[in-house]
Amino acid sequence: MQELSTEMRACADLCQTCATTCFNEAMNHCLESGGKHIEPDHFRLMIACSEICNASAAILLTGIPEHVFVCRACAQICRACAESCEKLGDMQDCVDACQVCSESCEAMSATLQMAA
């Protein structure tokens, strides 16, 4: 069994935090705020972000080298979610969690280029 690196564990933790933050913001802040907060594109993006973050955390914790592919997708979705939340305003917790997770997943996905 491959030992998980400190970076992989840290990224998994950030993914789990982002997943929880996005889901909570969507289910509480967005649904209660209404209007642009529940427009389909924004709301779906928040749920997709939560789901890809959960998946990324789980894949990272398996220790398989293919985690880089999921991390790349997670970074892209997190960036899009951060941008969408920032445009709406009053969602800084989600913006911050998505940006940090995106940066960490981007670093994890870069390990593919370094190994090649």
NORWO-V416140 format. One record per helix or strand of 2 or more residues. SS is the DSSP state (2 for helix, 1 for strand). FROM is the first residue (numbers start at 1). LEN is the number of residues. If there is no record, write none. Layout:
# NORWO-V416140
SS_FROM_LEN + SS_FROM_LEN
This chain:
# NORWO-V416140
2_6_28 + 2_35_4 + 2_40_23 + 2_67_22 + 2_92_18 + 2_111_5
